[in-house]
Amino acid sequence: MSIIVNNITKIYGEQKALDSVSFEVSEGEIVGFLGPNGAGKSTMMKILTCFIPQTSGTASVCGFDVAEQNLEVRRQVGYLPEHNPLYLEMYVKEYLEFIAGLHHIQNVKERISEMIEVTGLQIEQKKKIGALSKGYRQRVGLAQALIHDPKVLILDEPTTGLDPNQLEEIRNLIINVGKKKTVMLSTHIMQEVEAMCDRVIIVNKGVIVANNDTKTLRKTQLENKYIIVVEFDKTTSKTSLKTINHVTDAVNIKDNLWQLEVTGEKDIRPDVFQYAVQNNLAVLTLNKEEQKLEDVFKKLTK
């Protein structure tokens, strides 16, 4: 196992940020560590990267104890914190050379060139970090986290504040890195989690409330529910729509556009068409939408 966490508790004064948290992350996994603000995500990541000590419990990274062997842990881990701490007056190459020196890296120039290529910094490599966009600053942060070739990459909100194009680029970069390394990341963008992660750990109020792959979580937590979005040419009513088999709720979105909540695995779209015929309605649009990880997240963290 790359990461083993056993009954970790962290207390700040009278506040318990983490409460007997336990989980494992296998080598080569990309795991999403999710939760609402204040749930304990950043605290857990800071413990795993040896920035703060736990109050009780044990944790290890690549077999090294975070409390007893913190220098060895730091050699195994690349860390991008939520607030990317960069020296804005330094040039990109200058900064990466500085980080390489801290890690006593051999063949510095070759390694910096490799990191610039891997993170897509070629066209910005001669600029000062302060002149870079948010997306490119995140790339610099990833480059410094990767430059010493760690076995484990821990990323705290790596896509915060990025535009859709930057977000896609960073996502693809993380996926490529995850082919060779263990990645643990936190984010509030559920679509990114579904696109990137092999497994999801959800923490709420310092306690793990879910730990599974996204498909299993949707199936177990949402009780095989899905959504039908249908638009008719004329008005109908919620009471009438709920007479369709397996429809448990109907919400009028606007005009004649309805959202139907369906329980069970049966595809009821033929039943919706039959309902329309029986009620002298025409179906203008009809879409089936699987419930998303966001729905699981809301259910478990309300």
C-alpha positions in Angstrom: 0.0 0.0 0.0 1.2 3.5 -0.8 -0.8 5.2 2.0 -2.1 3.6 5.2 -4.1 5.6 7.6 -5.2 4.0 10.9 -7.5 5.7 13.4 -6.1 9.2 12.8 -7.6 11.9 15.1 -6.6 15.6 15.0 -7.9 18.1 17.6 -7.4 21.8 17.4 -8.2 23.2 20.8 -11.7 22.0 21.4 -12.5 21.2 17.8 -12.0 17.7 16.5 -11.0 18.1 12.8 -10.5 14.3 12.2 -12.2 11.6 14.2 -10.6 8.1 14.0 -10.2 8.2 10.3 -8.8 5.0 8.6 -8.3 4.2 4.9 -5.7 2.8 2.5 -4.6 3.8 -1.0 -3.0 1.2 -3.3 0.0 1.9 -5.5 -1.1 3.4 -8.9 -4.5 4.5 -7.7 -6.0 7.9 -8.3 -8.3 8.6 -5.3 -10.6 11.5 -4.7 -10.7 12.8 -1.1 -13.9 14.7 -0.9 -15.9 16.7 1.6 -17.5 20.0 2.3 -15.5 23.0 3.6 -14.2 22.3 7.1 -14.7 18.5 6.8 -11.0 17.7 7.5 -9.6 17.2 4.0 -6.7 19.6 4.1 -5.9 18.5 7.7 -5.5 14.9 6.5 -3.3 15.9 3.6 -1.1 18.1 5.9 -0.7 15.1 8.2 0.3 12.8 5.3 2.8 15.3 4.0 4.3 15.9 7.5 3.3 19.6 7.8 1.4 19.0 11.0 1.3 16.1 13.5 -1.8 14.0 14.3 -3.2 14.0 17.8 -3.5 10.2 17.8 -3.4 7.3 15.4 -0.8 6.3 12.9 -0.2 6.9 9.2 2.5 5.8 6.7 3.5 6.6 3.2 5.4 4.0 1.2 6.1 2.2 4.4 7.5 5.2 6.3 5.7 6.5 9.4 4.7 10.2 9.1 5.6 10.9 12.7 8.8 8.9 13.1 10.3 9.0 9.6 9.1 12.4 8.2 12.2 13.1 6.1 11.7 9.8 4.3 8.1 10.5 3.8 8.9 13.9 2.3 11.2 12.2 -0.2 8.3 9.9 -1.3 5.7 12.6 -1.6 5.0 15.5 -4.1 2.6 18.0 -2.6 0.5 20.8 -4.1 -1.3 22.6 -1.3 -4.6 24.4 -1.8 -2.9 27.8 -1.8 0.0 27.3 -4.2 3.0 28.9 -2.4 5.2 30.3 -5.2 7.9 32.9 -5.3 6.3 35.3 -7.8 9.5 37.3 -8.5 11.4 34.3 -9.6 11.4 33.0 -13.2 9.9 29.6 -13.9 13.2 27.9 -14.6 14.9 29.7 -11.7 12.2 28.5 -9.3 12.4 24.9 -10.5 16.2 25.0 -10.2 15.8 26.2 -6.6 13.3 23.4 -5.8 15.7 20.9 -7.5 18.5 22.1 -5.2 16.4 21.5 -2.1 15.9 17.9 -3.2 19.6 17.4 -4.2 18.6 16.4 -7.7 21.3 15.3 -10.1 21.3 16.4 -13.7 19.2 19.5 -12.8 18.9 21.0 -16.3 17.7 17.8 -17.8 15.1 17.3 -15.1 13.8 20.8 -15.3 13.5 20.5 -19.1 11.6 17.2 -18.6 9.2 18.8 -16.0 8.6 21.8 -18.3 7.6 19.4 -21.1 5.5 17.2 -18.9 3.5 20.1 -17.4 3.2 22.0 -20.7 5.2 25.1 -19.6 7.2 25.4 -22.7 5.7 28.7 -24.0 5.8 30.3 -20.5 9.2 29.0 -19.2 11.0 32.3 -19.6 8.5 34.4 -17.7 8.4 35.4 -14.1 5.8 33.4 -12.1 4.0 36.5 -11.1 3.2 37.2 -14.8 1.6 33.8 -15.3 -2.1 33.0 -15.4 -3.7 30.9 -12.6 -3.6 27.8 -14.9 0.1 28.2 -15.6 0.8 28.8 -11.9 -0.9 25.5 -11.1 1.4 23.9 -13.7 4.4 25.3 -12.0 3.1 24.0 -8.7 2.7 20.5 -10.3 6.2 20.7 -11.7 7.7 21.4 -8.3 5.7 18.6 -6.8 6.9 16.2 -9.5 10.5 17.3 -9.9 12.0 14.9 -7.4 10.1 12.0 -9.0 8.0 11.1 -5.9 6.0 7.8 -5.7 2.9 9.6 -4.2 1.3 12.9 -5.4 -1.0 14.7 -3.0 -3.0 17.5 -4.5 -5.3 19.8 -2.5 -7.8 21.6 -4.8 -5.5 21.5 -7.9 -8.2 22.8 -10.2 -9.6 25.7 -8.1 -10.1 28.9 -10.1 -9.3 27.5 -13.5 -11.3 28.2 -16.6 -12.8 25.2 -18.6 -9.8 24.9 -20.9 -7.2 25.1 -18.1 -9.3 22.6 -16.1 -9.3 20.1 -18.9 -5.5 20.5 -19.4 -4.7 20.0 -15.7 -7.1 17.0 -15.5 -5.4 15.3 -18.4 -2.0 16.0 -16.8 -3.1 14.4 -13.6 -4.5 11.4 -15.4 -1.2 10.9 -17.2 0.8 11.3 -14.0 -1.6 8.8 -12.3 -0.5 6.1 -14.8 2.8 5.9 -13.0 2.2 7.3 -9.5 -0.3 7.1 -6.7 -2.4 10.2 -6.6 -4.6 11.5 -3.8 -6.5 14.7 -4.6 -9.3 16.9 -3.2 -11.7 19.0 -5.2 -15.3 20.3 -5.2 -15.8 19.7 -8.9 -17.6 16.3 -9.0 -17.3 16.0 -12.8 -13.5 16.0 -12.4 -13.6 13.3 -9.8 -15.7 11.1 -12.0 -13.4 11.7 -14.9 -10.1 11.1 -13.0 -10.6 9.0 -10.0 -10.6 5.2 -9.5 -12.1 5.5 -6.1 -13.7 8.2 -3.9 -13.4 8.7 -0.1 -16.0 11.2 1.3 -15.4 12.8 4.7 -17.9 14.8 6.6 -17.3 16.5 10.0 -14.1 14.6 10.4 -15.6 11.1 9.8 -15.4 9.0 6.6 -19.0 8.5 5.3 -18.2 6.7 2.0 -15.2 4.8 0.5 -15.9 3.2 -2.9 -15.8 3.6 -6.7 -18.2 6.1 -8.1 -20.5 3.5 -9.8 -21.0 1.5 -6.7 -21.6 4.7 -4.6 -24.3 5.8 -7.0 -26.0 2.4 -7.0 -25.9 1.9 -3.2 -26.5 5.5 -2.0 -29.1 6.5 -4.6 -31.1 3.3 -4.5 -31.1 2.8 -8.3 -32.8 6.1 -9.0 -32.5 8.1 -12.2 -34.0 11.2 -13.8 -36.2 11.6 -16.9 -36.4 15.1 -18.4 -39.4 15.4 -20.7 -41.1 18.3 -22.5 -44.7 18.0 -23.7 -46.5 20.3 -26.2 -49.3 21.0 -23.7 -49.8 21.3 -19.9 -50.1 18.4 -17.6 -49.9 18.0 -13.8 -47.6 16.5 -11.2 -50.4 14.3 -9.9 -51.1 12.9 -13.4 -47.4 12.2 -14.1 -46.9 10.3 -10.9 -49.4 7.7 -12.2 -46.6 6.5 -14.5 -45.2 3.3 -13.1 -41.9 3.8 -11.1 -42.2 7.6 -11.1 -41.8 8.8 -7.5 -41.7 12.5 -8.0 -42.4 15.1 -10.8 -40.9 18.6 -10.8 -42.0 21.3 -13.2 -38.8 23.0 -14.4 -40.6 25.6 -16.6 -43.6 25.8 -19.0 -44.2 22.2 -20.1 -40.7 20.9 -19.2 -40.7 18.3 -16.4 -38.2 16.3 -14.4 -39.3 12.9 -13.3 -37.6 11.0 -10.6 -37.7 7.3 -11.3 -36.9 4.4 -8.9 -35.7 1.0 -10.3 -33.6 -0.2 -13.2 -36.4 -0.3 -15.8 -36.2 2.2 -18.6 -39.6 3.9 -18.4 -39.3 6.1 -21.5 -41.7 3.8 -23.5 -44.2 4.3 -20.6 -43.8 8.1 -20.9 -44.6 7.9 -24.6 -47.7 5.7 -23.8 -48.7 8.3 -21.1 -48.5 11.0 -23.7 -50.7 9.1 -26.2 -53.3 8.4 -23.6 -53.4 12.1 -22.5 -53.4 13.6 -26.0 -49.9 15.0 -25.6 -46.9 15.2 -27.9 -43.4 14.5 -26.6 -41.0 17.2 -27.8 -37.9 16.1 -25.9 -37.1 13.1 -23.8 -33.8 12.4 -22.0 -32.6 9.9 -19.4 -30.1 11.2 -16.9 -28.2 8.9 -14.5 -27.9 10.4 -11.0 -24.4 11.9 -10.5 -21.7 11.7 -7.8 -22.8 15.2 -6.8 -26.2 13.7 -5.7 -24.3 11.2 -3.5 -22.1 13.9 -2.1 -25.2 16.1 -1.2 -26.9 13.1 0.4 -23.9 12.1 2.6 -22.8 15.6 3.6 -26.0 17.5 4.3 
